[in-house]
Amino acid sequence: MSEICDKCGLPKDLCVCEVLAKEKQKIKIKTVERSYGKKMTIVEGLNKNDVNIKELATKLKSSLACGGTLKDGIIELQGNHKEKVKQWLVKFGFNADTIEVQ
């Protein structure tokens, strides 16, 4: 017998909580310049209680073939990948209207 989701009460294989949470996220993507002129792409605004941010960071790093880290709920990716990150987030199920590229 499958486990039951605490939020919606459905079995884990039918649970839609994460899908609904992805549609509500207000994500901001921006680029900052670090020491020695290196660019970093910052992805912030993700709610770590609703979305598995660690898994998302791993997917983004492997999809973009770049390094990066996860600090305090903010994903930092090496390089300037603003538009590519938005495309990948849409592919991962996030709503394109709620993603702001600065």
Summary of the structure (lengths in Angstrom):
residues: 102
radius of gyration: 15.0
end to end distance: 46.3
largest distance: 55.1
contacts: 263
relative contact order: 0.20
helix: 38%
strand: 26%
